[in-house]
């Protein structure tokens, strides 16, 4: 397993995404939500493979509960990097006390489900909350850090503009952002480099674009018909490069993303081993990296943002 050093923490370059352990998730998911035994087998395989970083959220069904039960039963484990997320209830007119009450309720809920006393890394799940209540959240999250209920805070973002907003607040030490072969916006605009320069810990999700890369271009759902041509081009590139789609996807983001941890989910124990192998796999040729960078420059938003797939 490869590791990175981020602000004094040794974090595996592979973070296990655990949304699949708590709910039905992913366009290419064929196994469905696992039962507890299969979920624990996946977590055991991750730990045994050297993974020490795990990503979850209050919104991910039973995911926090599964992780809490697993690590509570594995008291022998060394400290691990655990990331969870929260969001506020919709509304534009909350007072400071309203926001604090909600955040504390979210923190206590996650602490109880995860069976821990302090959350290692706590992320805003929606930058809408930051836009509406940034000053309140800055003070409240600082207060919770001083109470040792959370250790580090950050934001899960969807586009570079949201990251620029996050960087206005010095409290945010961590960011989770999307990046893949079809989506290199953070790389192109220089935001990724700015985050590294600011010593922000970077987690990159959506490496496989939630499984879209493995979908047969001829059987796409209507809302994804525009992805057919890019997918066929991707297949052509992988054949010329002599790599699988999975290897190309992981190697490209791993090497282009700089010091970062890739958040990748798994539905089976075998996928854990395969993803670790991919992370240790060969790099992408300079020619192919340049082709990816230029050929997929203008992929439409409704393809690279999965929130549009069900609309």
C-alpha positions in Angstrom: 0.0 0.0 0.0 1.2 3.5 -0.9 0.8 6.2 1.8 1.1 10.0 1.8 2.1 12.3 4.7 -0.5 15.0 5.2 -0.1 17.4 8.0 1.7 14.8 10.1 -0.8 12.0 9.3 0.1 8.9 7.4 -2.9 8.3 5.1 -3.2 5.4 2.6 -3.4 6.6 -1.0 -6.5 4.4 -1.2 -9.4 5.5 0.9 -12.2 2.9 1.1 -15.5 4.6 0.1 -18.3 2.9 2.1 -21.5 4.2 0.7 -22.0 0.8 -0.9 -22.0 -0.7 2.6 -24.9 1.3 3.7 -27.2 1.6 0.7 -27.8 0.7 -2.9 -25.3 2.8 -4.9 -23.6 3.1 -8.2 -24.7 2.7 -11.8 -22.6 -0.4 -12.2 -23.4 -2.0 -8.9 -24.5 -5.6 -9.5 -24.3 -7.0 -5.9 -26.5 -4.5 -4.1 -26.1 -3.5 -0.4 -24.2 -6.3 1.4 -25.3 -7.9 4.6 -23.3 -7.3 7.8 -21.1 -10.4 7.3 -20.1 -9.4 3.7 -19.7 -5.8 4.7 -17.3 -6.9 7.5 -15.4 -9.1 5.1 -14.9 -6.1 2.9 -13.6 -4.0 5.8 -11.4 -6.8 7.0 -9.8 -7.1 3.5 -9.3 -3.3 3.4 -7.5 -3.2 6.8 -5.4 -6.3 6.0 -4.4 -4.7 2.7 -3.0 -1.7 4.5 -5.9 0.8 4.0 -6.2 3.1 7.0 -8.6 5.7 5.6 -12.4 5.2 5.4 -15.0 7.6 3.9 -18.7 7.7 5.0 -21.5 10.1 5.7 -24.7 10.5 7.7 -26.5 10.3 4.4 -25.1 6.9 3.4 -27.8 4.7 4.9 -26.3 2.3 7.5 -22.7 3.0 6.5 -21.7 4.8 9.7 -23.4 2.0 11.8 -21.5 -0.7 9.9 -18.2 1.0 10.3 -18.8 1.7 14.0 -19.7 -1.9 14.7 -16.7 -3.2 12.8 -14.0 -1.0 14.4 -15.6 -1.4 17.8 -15.0 -5.1 17.5 -11.4 -4.5 16.2 -9.9 -2.8 19.2 -6.5 -4.2 18.1 -6.3 -1.8 15.1 -3.9 1.2 15.0 -5.4 4.7 14.6 -7.2 5.2 11.3 -8.3 8.1 9.2 -12.1 8.3 9.3 -14.0 10.8 7.3 -17.7 11.4 7.7 -20.0 14.2 6.5 -23.1 16.2 7.6 -25.6 18.6 6.1 -28.0 21.1 7.5 -31.7 20.9 7.0 -32.9 23.1 4.1 -33.7 26.7 5.0 -32.3 30.2 4.5 -33.3 31.9 7.7 -31.6 29.9 10.5 -30.2 31.8 13.4 -26.8 31.1 14.9 -28.4 29.0 17.6 -30.5 27.1 15.0 -27.3 26.2 13.1 -25.4 25.2 16.3 -28.3 23.0 17.4 -28.4 21.2 14.1 -24.6 20.7 13.9 -24.4 19.4 17.4 -27.2 17.0 16.7 -25.4 15.8 13.6 -22.1 15.4 15.4 -23.7 13.5 18.3 -25.6 11.3 15.9 -22.4 10.3 14.0 -20.4 9.8 17.2 -23.0 7.4 18.5 -23.3 5.5 15.2 -19.5 5.3 14.8 -19.0 4.4 18.5 -16.2 7.0 18.9 -15.6 10.1 21.1 -14.2 12.4 18.5 -14.6 12.5 14.7 -11.2 12.5 13.0 -12.4 14.4 9.9 -15.8 16.1 9.6 -16.9 17.5 6.2 -19.7 19.7 5.1 -21.6 17.5 2.7 -23.0 20.5 0.8 -21.4 23.8 0.0 -24.8 25.3 0.0 -24.5 25.3 3.8 -21.2 27.1 3.5 -22.7 29.8 1.2 -25.7 30.4 3.6 -24.1 30.1 7.0 -20.3 30.3 6.5 -19.6 32.6 9.4 -21.8 30.7 11.8 -20.2 27.4 10.8 -16.7 28.8 11.1 -17.4 29.7 14.8 -19.4 26.5 15.6 -16.9 24.1 14.1 -14.1 25.9 15.9 -16.0 25.5 19.1 -16.5 21.8 18.5 -12.8 21.4 17.7 -11.9 23.0 21.0 -14.3 20.6 22.7 -12.5 17.8 20.9 -15.7 16.5 19.4 -14.1 16.8 16.0 -10.4 17.0 15.1 -10.4 18.4 11.6 -13.0 19.9 9.3 -13.4 20.3 5.6 -15.8 20.4 2.7 -17.0 18.0 0.0 -17.2 20.1 -3.2 -18.4 19.5 -6.7 -16.8 22.3 -8.7 -13.7 24.6 -8.5 -15.8 27.7 -7.6 -17.0 25.9 -4.4 -13.4 25.2 -3.5 -12.5 28.9 -3.8 -15.3 29.7 -1.3 -13.9 27.1 1.1 -10.4 28.6 0.9 -11.8 31.8 2.4 -12.0 30.1 5.8 -8.8 29.0 7.4 -10.6 26.3 9.5 -11.0 24.0 6.6 -8.0 21.6 6.4 -9.5 18.9 4.2 -11.4 18.7 0.9 -13.0 16.0 -1.1 -13.5 16.6 -4.8 -14.4 14.7 -7.9 -11.8 14.0 -10.6 -11.5 11.4 -13.3 -10.6 11.0 -17.0 -13.8 12.8 -18.1 -13.6 15.5 -15.3 -10.3 17.4 -14.9 -11.7 20.8 -14.0 -9.8 21.1 -10.8 -6.6 20.3 -12.6 -7.2 22.6 -15.5 -8.0 25.7 -13.5 -5.1 25.3 -11.0 -7.3 24.9 -7.9 -5.8 21.5 -7.2 -2.4 23.0 -7.1 -3.6 25.8 -4.9 -5.0 23.3 -2.4 -1.7 21.4 -2.2 0.2 24.7 -1.7 -2.2 25.5 1.1 -1.4 22.1 2.8 -5.1 21.1 2.5 -5.5 17.3 2.6 -7.1 16.2 -0.6 -9.3 13.2 -1.1 -10.4 12.5 -4.7 -13.7 10.7 -5.4 -15.5 9.5 -8.5 -12.4 8.0 -10.1 -14.6 5.6 -12.1 -17.4 8.2 -12.4 -19.6 6.0 -10.2 -19.1 3.1 -12.6 -20.1 4.8 -15.8 -16.7 3.9 -17.3 -17.6 0.3 -17.1 -21.0 0.7 -18.7 -21.6 -0.6 -22.2 -22.0 2.5 -24.4 -24.8 0.8 -26.4 -27.1 0.3 -23.4 -26.9 3.7 -21.7 -30.0 5.2 -20.1 -31.6 8.1 -22.1 -30.2 10.8 -19.7 -26.7 9.5 -20.5 -26.9 9.0 -24.2 -24.5 11.9 -24.7 -21.9 9.8 -22.9 -21.8 7.2 -25.7 -19.2 8.9 -27.9 -16.8 9.8 -25.0 -17.1 6.2 -23.7 -16.3 4.7 -27.1 -13.3 7.0 -27.4 -12.2 6.0 -23.9 -12.3 2.3 -25.0 -10.2 3.1 -28.0 -7.6 4.9 -25.8 -7.4 2.0 -23.4 -6.8 -0.5 -26.2 -4.0 1.7 -27.7 -2.4 2.2 -24.2 -2.7 -1.6 -23.5 -4.4 -1.1 -20.1 -7.8 -1.9 -18.7 -10.3 1.0 -18.2 -9.9 0.5 -14.4 -6.1 0.7 -14.6 -6.1 3.8 -16.9 -8.7 5.5 -14.6 -6.8 5.0 -11.4 -3.3 5.6 -12.8 -4.3 8.9 -14.5 -5.9 10.4 -11.4 -3.2 9.0 -9.0 -0.4 10.6 -11.0 -2.2 13.8 -12.1 -3.7 14.5 -8.7 -0.5 15.0 -6.8 -0.5 14.1 -3.1 -4.0 12.8 -2.6 -6.0 9.7 -1.5 -8.4 8.2 -4.0 -11.8 7.3 -2.5 -12.9 4.1 -4.2 -15.7 1.9 -3.1 -15.9 -1.9 -3.2 -18.8 -4.4 -3.4 -16.7 -7.5 -2.8 -13.5 -8.6 -1.1 -12.0 -9.3 -4.5 -12.5 -5.7 -5.6 -10.5 -4.5 -2.6 -7.5 -6.6 -3.8 -8.0 -5.5 -7.3 -8.2 -1.8 -6.4 -5.0 -2.1 -4.3 -3.3 -3.7 -7.3 -4.6 -0.9 -9.6 -3.2 1.7 -7.2 0.3 0.1 -7.4 0.0 -0.3 -11.2 2.0 1.3 -14.0 1.6 5.0 -14.9 0.0 6.3 -18.1 2.3 7.3 -21.0 2.8 11.0 -21.5 1.2 10.7 -25.0 -2.0 9.1 -23.6 -2.1 11.5 -20.6 -2.0 14.5 -23.0 -4.7 12.9 -25.2 -7.0 12.4 -22.2 -6.4 16.0 -21.1 -7.4 17.4 -24.5 -9.9 14.9 -25.9 -12.2 15.1 -22.8 -11.9 18.8 -22.2 -15.6 19.7 -22.8 -17.6 16.8 -21.4 -21.1 18.1 -20.6 -22.0 18.7 -16.9 -24.9 16.3 -17.0 -22.4 13.5 -17.7 -19.7 14.3 -15.2 -22.1 15.2 -12.3 -24.1 12.1 -11.3 -26.7 14.2 -9.5 -28.1 14.8 -13.0 -28.4 11.2 -13.9 -31.8 10.7 -12.2 -33.4 13.9 -13.5 
